[in-house]
Amino acid sequence: MTSQFRRRPALVAATAAMTALVVSACSSGTEEEGGSEAPASSGSFEYLSLAENSAVQDTLAALSEDQCTAADETAALEVTTQPQASFDQQMQLLAGQGALPTLFAAGNSPQVIKDIHGSGQLVDIDAALEELGHPDAIIPAARSTVESLYDGELYVLPTEFNVEGIWYNEDLFEEHGVTAPTTWDDLVASAQTLSDAGVTPFAAAGKDGWPLTRLVGNYIFRSLGPDAMQAVADGEASLTDPEYVEAAAAVAELGAGEFFGPSVGSIDYTTAMNQFLNGEAAMFYMGSWALANFNDPTQNTIGEGSIGFIPFPDVEGGEGDSTQLAANVGVPLAMAQNAYDAGAQEWLGCIAEHFGGESLTEQGVITGFAAEAEATDLPPLTGVVQDRIATAETTVLWFEALFDSKAQTTSYTNAQLLVTGQMSPEDFMAAVQADLG
């Protein structure tokens, strides 16, 4: 799962930025137009990784031994790790000391990296890619997601690109005469049909909270449009406004109908995944990171050929629509301006060219990079997701994406109370709104 499920306190102060280094268009550090020269390589390319996430460092290590050997000779890859629970604090400490590593995971809370960027310590990735001759290295849908997270700017690299939606068991749908819903009303009707037949309509990790609040957020985006949560973040709207409470009420009604099964509050992520993959539940709202589970025959007993995918359905009369995919970019990577030398430039150029292809072919991970070549022999569901991504230009975030840590925790904690009827939609939204920073 993406690290962006967890948020930590924002950086309160950072040191003034060091003098900005001019980005060179040449990986060797030769003089660029305008007369400035990139600093010589330090000989090392340090990557600070989340200890719990090895996928990015594995891809970088593979590149260092293959497509990026020249870059690695200029600046040898060095990987250090930090536990996710303390990662944001470590970034704050290093930023305060002006000692950020060359490349580092962007942490848990988008606000932390935004604060570091605000102090002038990050490479402008958009400009750097342009000058390195890779202006189209980031696919449009991933760019849209990054810009939504980071105030319209591109200063992180999207090492994953996860789209979210409803995965469904095609065999169960066919058996019970249900077709893939395209509207919220269709979705509720389908859930009722399945429930009446003794099938649990939705697998959901109510214990974790976020799989339920994802539904609240998506309803808001479909009913009020893709900028609805930004309006809350900007203080132009409140979660207690009736049109926002409507979303919480719609999801609460799914719980009242027992469409999540009898014990949703005790179900964690792994249990919910198993419920869907063993045929106990007909639908599962989840991101495309779940493809690893779907494509694993030891986990998936219903078979990958039995799984279909639909975006979150439209809300009748709503200002959003199902072409606006819910998405996230996994573990974004940022680069320190004061360490952006000739070696870092060479590595960035190689990452832009090869990271997407390496991740896709070797790990089956879809990234926000344009893969250098079309991979072959990919699982069919991976191809389905790629097709969706290829046609998407606008994306939306998730419910808590722009929340501070306190509001996020309140949202997660109270989600199960919302769907089990222990907290009203009005009280749920009021509690989250009260904790927004």
Sequence and secondary structure as in RCSB ss.txt:
>XXXX:A:sequence
MTSQFRRRPALVAATAAMTALVVSACSSGTEEEGGSEAPASSGSFEYLSLAENSAVQDTLAALSEDQCTAADETA
ALEVTTQPQASFDQQMQLLAGQGALPTLFAAGNSPQVIKDIHGSGQLVDIDAALEELGHPDAIIPAARSTVESLY
DGELYVLPTEFNVEGIWYNEDLFEEHGVTAPTTWDDLVASAQTLSDAGVTPFAAAGKDGWPLTRLVGNYIFRSLG
PDAMQAVADGEASLTDPEYVEAAAAVAELGAGEFFGPSVGSIDYTTAMNQFLNGEAAMFYMGSWALANFNDPTQN
TIGEGSIGFIPFPDVEGGEGDSTQLAANVGVPLAMAQNAYDAGAQEWLGCIAEHFGGESLTEQGVITGFAAEAEA
TDLPPLTGVVQDRIATAETTVLWFEALFDSKAQTTSYTNAQLLVTGQMSPEDFMAAVQADLG
>XXXX:A:secstr
  GGG                   SSTT    TTS       SEEEEEEETT  HHHHHHHHHHTTTTHHHHHHS
EEEEEEE GGGHHHHHHHHHHTT   SEEE  S HHHHHHHHHTT B  HHHHHHHTT TTSB HHHHHHHHHHT
TT   SEES  EEEEEEEEHHHHHHTT     BHHHHHHHHHHHHHTT EEEE  TTTSHHHHHHHHHHHHHHH 
TTHHHHHHTTSS TTSHHHHHHHHHHHHHHHTTTT TTGGG  HHHHHHHHHTTSEEEEEEEGGGHHHHT TTT 
SS GGGEEEE   B TT S  TTSEEEE SSEEEEBGGG  HHHHHHHHHHHHHHHHHIIIII    SB  SS  
SS  HHHHHHHHHHHH   EE  TTTT  HHHHHHHHHHHHHHHTTSS HHHHHHHHHHH  
